[in-house]
């Protein structure tokens, strides 16, 4: 390439007219024209300015060392496109589809989390955080959708020129017949080419460029590139079908976690056996396993696969881990009525007929509680009718307190610190007294009973405290 050809090449590469280049160099358009026709040569000062503008060496501007590049920069094809409003509508539908899918998935996940947190009486702060995330995410997606609409409208107002060379293509965007953007895209750097019927969409560095297939020559370098790199090409008919299956399995695998939590919580509200119900997690593993298997299928077919495999494996592990709790920890609880009978015999209190008893033996492990030593705890659940009758009885029973007096806090079990009860009592097994401090210091065994009317639940704690008399 001669010096004039080199200057002309880089001027066009940067989307500059002869007049614009002349303005940058403080020379006339005619001078630039004479350079490009090789009728005159730039002065040393102008060569240095051209070097800085084009970011190339002076030797390259003078034509030295560019023989190798000359072969790859031979123009093979050139296309110009303008788009009608109908074509822009088709392109807009393509651009907005991914945003809509993302918004739907995001909204479903947020909705499930909000419902789950409300159903399980999770902290209002956390519920507010999820609602805030949902609002912010929705606003963000709406903004992205508006931006897409603006981009689609912009397409109809601009014209595009594509020039294909051996190793790259250049894209020039014209507005009112003036170049306002020029790009150079190497084929090897193309992230993906999407075939959507009448159009080819080239994805490069987060941008999308659209070409009309009907204008491309049958032996276009772009088609040759697509054939050599089929893993980067998505056909609309096949890709859409695979993407739908991929997205459905991905969403179902994500929803498996809130789904199993909701189902386990609902079943547990019926039988009050949370640990024993965690096996339900296994009912949701087919979704995550199917997502993983399909991800490997997509990999084999050279499509995007990572989200299905990664999410599928992680969620399958989580589900199997929680599902195993039924078999690992099911022996933690004893469901016999022995603790209830013992408490009735010691305290003389008639406890209503229970529908479920979960008793945990605390003596089998190392304890780390705020005070005392716990022998066992029993969670007892009643029918609502029996709860109402029992609530009426204890309202007139002086042994039941609505709160813990300050002077008795030291002899209560740590469970009294958590609240969540309507009535409680403290029974000293050794002195056979209710809600009374021992007369002398020493080790004493107590029974702490808590009753929650709304939850139809009673907690019984038997424990020992070393009481110091001051």
Buried (B, 14 or more C-beta within 10 A) or exposed (E): BBBBBBBBBBBBBBBBBBEBBBBBBEBEBEBBBBBBEBEEBBEEEBBEBBBEBBEBEEEBBBBEEBEEEEEEBEEEBEBEBEBEEEBBEBBBEBBBEEBEBBBEBBBBBBEBBBEBBEEEEBEEEEBEEBBEBBEEBBEEBEEBBEEBBEBBEEBBEBBBBBBBBEBBBBBBBBEEEEBEEBBEBEBEEBEBBBBBEEBBBBBBEEEBBBBBBEEBEEEBBBBEBBEEBEEBBBBBEEBEEBBEBBBBBBBBBBBBBBBBBBBBBEBBEEEBBBBBBBBBBBBBBEBBBBBBBBBEBBBEEEBBBEBBBBBBBBBBEBBEEBBBBBEEEEEBBBEEBEBBEBBEEBBEBEBBEBBBBBBEBBEEEEEEEEBBBBBBBBBBBBEEEBBEEBBEEBEEEEBBBEEBEEEBEEBBBBBBEEEEBBBBBBBBBEBEBBBEBBEEEEEBBBBBBBBBBEBBBBBBBBBBBEBEEE
